[in-house]
Amino acid sequence: MDDLRNTYLGQIAAAKDEATLEDIRLAALGKKGEISLKMRELGKMSPEERQIFGPKLNALKDEVIAALAAKKAALADSALDARLAEGWLDVTKPARPRRMGSIHPISQVTEEVTAIFADMGFGVAEGPRVETDWYNFDALNIPGHHPARAEMDTFYMHRAAGDDRPPHVLRTHTSPVQIRSMLDQGAPLRVICPGGVYRADYDQTHTPMFHQVEGLAVDKDISMAQLKWVLEEFVKAFFEVDDVELRFRASHFPFTEPSAEVDIRCSWDGGQLKVGEGDDWLEILGSGMVHPKVLQAGGIDPTQYQGFAFGMGIDRIAMLKYGIPDLRAFFDSDLRWLRHYGFAALDMPSLHAGLSR
């Protein structure tokens, strides 16, 4: 028994892992283990021999079991110490920068546009995306025969047979918000109206849903000269250039008179847009003086007040500024695309700190 004790206690002390320890346990205390076999031999001994060898075998068995348990605990402690050492972290070190999600370019550009116009005294107005036919067309001086009112261009909401209520549409522009703002706030008034709009079109530069921002200023002394200044200031701030040249081209919109398309002088250097220089022109928005019938629909006396309005696609100016080639990618929900073109979650655009950081 002394030999057994020395053999197994030595093996237990030298064991390097729990698998080796389990092999030692089976060799000593398993069904065919040496100590177990010795315990079975007690039945063949005389009573006097059992009184001598029984307590000694039980003591040996208990000693080996205790040694196994102690060694197993020691191995577990050693493994824990190794894991802790490997995963040690100095909590006094500065935190590593970690990106907390990405802001979508549409959200970023909307915030940039809002910051620029807020600096010029424009508030932000919002309205429903499902509009009545009156707000979306009639109040904006768009006649019943106008192509924009056709079902091939506009999404009309379903109506049951015999329903005589005015039709509802998914708004085709954010101009209905201008009517709602005039009816709610009256004049004088300065607001921008950003939001999603819908038209039946889909290709590389058109999607059934896209985003617009429209601006409206109404007062007693509003003129085209003020419109030009506002747009120049916006373009310089948005594209972050010191100087810009705008070109107004006569156009026609039912809700403004006179109406003008606005181009900016630019150049394309290696496929990259540079605003304010070069020999090319790029159309970016439509504008004009608010039509008297639109002012009347908004509850404002056109003999006392006049105003200007403008509108542009948020998606389009985002593509121009940040070099995004395909409008459809805005709606693909591709996280790889968003990580590439997205913006840091906590960097809020502002004129004093910079719009796009």
N, C-alpha and C positions, 0 to 999 in steps of 0.2 A: 504493500500500500504506500510505503514511502516512495518507492520508485514511480508508482502511478501519480502520486501527488507532485513530485518534482517534474515529471514529464509534462503533465497537462498544465500545471501552473506556469511552466516555462514557455510552453507553446502559446498559452493565452497572452502572456506578457509580450511575446514577440509578434503577435498578430497585427497586420497592417490595415485590415479592412474587415467589414462585417461578414463578407462571404467566407473568409478564412476562419473567422470566429465560429460561424455556423458549422463548418466542417469539423472543427475541434469538438464542438458540443455533441455532434452525432457520434464521433469516434469515442467519446467518453460516456455519454449518457443516453445515446440512442438505444433502440431495441437490441441491437447487437454490439453496443458499446462496451468497452472493457469494464467500466465500473458497474454497468447494468448486469453484465454476466457474473461479476463477483457477487452482486446482491442475490442472484438466483442460486448461487452455491450455498447460501446460508441454510437452505432447506435440507441439504445433505449432511449438515454438521450436527454434532451432538448438542444438547441444550447448553452444556458448559461452554463449548466453542462459540455457539451463537451469542452468548452473553459477552464474550470477549471481542469477537470480530464484528458483531452487529453494530454497536455504537461507533466503532472506528470507521466502518464503511459509510454509515449515515453522515458522520462528521466529514469524511472525505467528499461525499457527494455534495453536501451543503457548501463546503469550501470551494469546490469547482464551480457550482452554480453562482455563488457570490462573486467569484473572480470573473466569470463570464459576464455577469451583469455590470460589474464595475468597468470592465474593458469596453463593453458596448457603449456605456455612457461616455467614457473617455473618447472613444472614436467619434461619437456624435458631437461632442464639444469641439473636437479638433476640426471636424468638417464645417461646423458653424463658424469657427474662427477663420477658416480659410475663405468661406463665402463672404464674411464680413470684411476681411482684408481686401478681397478682390473687388467688392462693391463699395469700398470706402469713398466717401464724398466729403470734401471740405466745405462745410456750409457757410464758411466766412468768405468764400470767393464770390465775386460778382456773378450774377445770373447770366447764362448764355442767352443771347437774343433768340426769341422764338416767335415765329409768325403766327398770329392768332387769326387764321382764316384770311380770305381775300375779298376785297370789295369789287363787285362787278363794274366793268367800265361804264355801263349805263348809269349806275348809282353814283359813281365818281363824277362823271360829267354833269349829271343833274345837280350835284352839290356845288360843282365849280360854277355852273351857270347861275345858280341861286346866290352864291356868294358875290359874284360880280354885280348882278342887278340889285342885290340888297344894298350894296355900297352906293348905288345911284338912287336909292329911295323906293325901289319896287318891292311890294309885298308879294307873297306867294298865295295863289288861289287854287283850289281844287274842286273837282266836280265829278259826278257819276260817269262811269264808262258806258252804261246803258242809258241812252238819251231818247227823248221824244223827237219825232220828226220835226217838230216846231223849233226846238232849241238847236238842233243840228243843221237844219237847212233854212226853214222859213224866216226865222229871226235874223239870219245872216244874209238875207236878200238873195238867196239861191233859188231861182225859179223852179217850178215843178218839172219843166222839160230839161233841166240841166243834166248832162251825162253822169255827174257824180251821184245822182239820186237813183240811177239804174241799179237793179239787183246784181248785175255783173261787177259792179264796183263797191257796193255797200252791203254789209251784212244786216238784213232785217230780221227782227225777232218774229217767231212764229205767232200767228193769230188764228184763233178758231174761226170757223165759218160763221158769218153773221156778226162778228165783233166789230162794232163801229167806232171803237176808241181810236185815238191817233196812233199811228204805228210807232214802234220803238226800234231803234237801231243801235248797233255797237258804234259808238261815236267815230266818225271818220277824221276828226281833227279835234284839237283842244279849244277851238273857238267857242263852242257852247259855254265854256267856263267864263268867257268874257261877258256873254249876255247875262249869265247868273250873277257875276260880280257887279255889273252895272245895276241890275235890279235890286241886289242886296245892299250895295254901298252908295250908289248914286255917284255924283261928280262933286269935286275932282277925284281922280282915281289913277293909281299907278300900280299895276300888278303884272306878274308873269304867271303863266298857267302851264306847268310841266305835267306830263302824264302819258299813259299808253293809249294808242289809237289803233283802229282796225280798218283794213281795206283788203279787198279780194285780189291779192297779187303776191307772186312768189318767184324770186330769182336771186341772183347773186347780190343785187342791190335793193331788193324789195322782199318784205315778208308780210304775211297776213296781219301780224301785230308788230307795231314799232312804237317809237316814242317821239313826241314833239314837245317843244316849248314855245308858247306864244306870249307876246308882250302887248300890253295895252296901257296907253296914257291918255287921259281925258281931262281937259281944263279949258279955260276961256282963251288962252293965248298959245295953244299948241300949233306947231308948224312942222313942215318937212325938214327944215334946218335942224330942229331939235331931234327929229328922228335920225338924221344923218349923224349927228354928234353921238347919240346914244349907241348907235351901231358901231361907229368907229371905236369908241371906248371899249365896247364889249369885245370886238375882234382883237384889239391890242392886248387886252387883259387875258382873254381866253387862250390865244396862241402865244402869249408871253413874248411879244415883240414891241419894239419902241415906236415903230411907225407903221402905218398901213394906209393903203389907198383903196377906196371903195368906188365902184361904178354902179350907178343906178340906171337900169334899163326899163323903159315904159312897158307895162304889162297890163293884164286885166284880171282882177279878182272881184267876184260879186260883192264882197263885203268891204272893199276899200275903193276910194276914188279921190285923187289919182292913185294908181297902183304901180309898184316898181319891183322888179327883180334886182337883187343886190349881188354883185360880183366883187371878189377881192383880187388884187394883183398878187401874183405868186410865181413861183418857178418850181420845176421838178428836177432836182439834182440827184441822179442815180435812183430815181423812183421815190425819193423823199420830198415831201411838200415843204417848201419854204415860203412863208407868208410875208408880204410886204416888199418883195423884190422880184425882179424878173420881168418877162414879157408876156406871161400867160395870165388868163383871167379864170377864176373859178366861182361858179354860182354857189351861194351858201344859204340864201333865204329869200323869202318874199315879204313885201311890206307895202305900206301906203297909209293914206289918211282915211279914218273910219267913215264909211258911207253914212249919210244922214239917216237912212232908213234903219240901219243897224243901231244907231244911237236912240232912235225912237223906240225900237223894239226893246232896248235896255232901259226904257223909262227916262231918258235924258233928252232935254230940249235941244235939238240941233241948231236952233237959232241963237242959243246962248253958249253952247259948248262945241268943241271939236276935239279930235284926238287922232293919234297915230297908232298903228298896230303892226306887228311883224310876227313871223313864225318861221321856225327852222326845225329840222330833224335832229334830235339828240343823238340818235344812232349814227347819222351821217357825219356830224362834226366830231364824234368820238373816233370814227374811222379815220378821218382826215388828220386829227391831232396825234393819234397814237399808232398810226400805220397798220390798222386792222383791215385785211383785204376782203373779207367776206362777211356780209351782214348776217347771214344765216347762222354763223358760229355764235352769235350773241345768245341764241336760244337753244343751243345743243346740250347744255348742262354738262360740258366736258371739263372735269376738274383740272386736267393738264392744261387746257387752254386758259382756264381762269387763273391758275397759278402763274402762267406766263404773262397774261395781260392784266391781271388783277392788281389791286392796290392794297397797301397795308391798312388793317382795320382801324387803327387808332390815329391815322394821319388825316385830319379833317382839313379840306381845302379852305384857304383864306387868302385874301389879297396881301396882307402884310407878311405872312409866313410863306407864301408860295402856293399856287394851286396844285401842281402835280409834283409830288416829291417821291 
